[in-house]
Amino acid sequence: MGQPIRCWRLLTTTLVSLLLLGCGQRPQITVTTSLLDDQIVFSFSHSQINGIIGFRVKDEADNLLWSVKNPDDQGITYGRLPGNGGYAKPTQLFPLDNTSPVSIRGTTVTVFIDYQYDNLAPSTGTYRKTIAIP
């Protein structure tokens, strides 16, 4: 009789601890920009995520300028589709006709990074940062 009660207490304690403390990842992402050969490069630094699944750039009026599905997990050059991505082949979602996006030099933009991480179940989140582009 004592053994099942001890197992139940251990199970209950474990479940309550997981619910209170969480058992998943706590995603952290930072984005920096630089100029390389006159191209704008967004570099990503991250921890506790499984991968980056999307990257978007919007102007100050919230207009979508460029969107890529499955970018490289380490960064991306604005307007240039990377050769390899995180989970699958990168795909440009906007502009729709696969043309180059409008120039963002000298403007302020907001970048959105969609990522996948583990919480109590596989989860997704979006990191957002407003950046002044030189």
Stockholm file with secondary structure:
# STOCKHOLM 1.0

chainA/1-134         MGQPIRCWRLLTTTLVSLLLLGCGQRPQITVTTSLLDDQIVFSFSHSQINGIIGFRVKDEADNLLWSVKNPDDQGITYGRLPGNGGYAKPTQLFPLDNTSPVSIRGTTVTVFIDYQYDNLAPSTGTYRKTIAIP
#=GR chainA/1-134 SS CHHHHHHHHHHHHHHHHHHHHCSSCCCEEEEEEEEETTEEEEEEEEESCSEEEEEEEECTTCCEEEEEESCCSSEEETTCCCSSCSSSCCEEEESTTCCCCCCCTTSEEEEEEEEEEESSSEEEEEEEEEEECC
#=GC SS_cons         CHHHHHHHHHHHHHHHHHHHHCSSCCCEEEEEEEEETTEEEEEEEEESCSEEEEEEEECTTCCEEEEEESCCSSEEETTCCCSSCSSSCCEEEESTTCCCCCCCTTSEEEEEEEEEEESSSEEEEEEEEEEECC
//
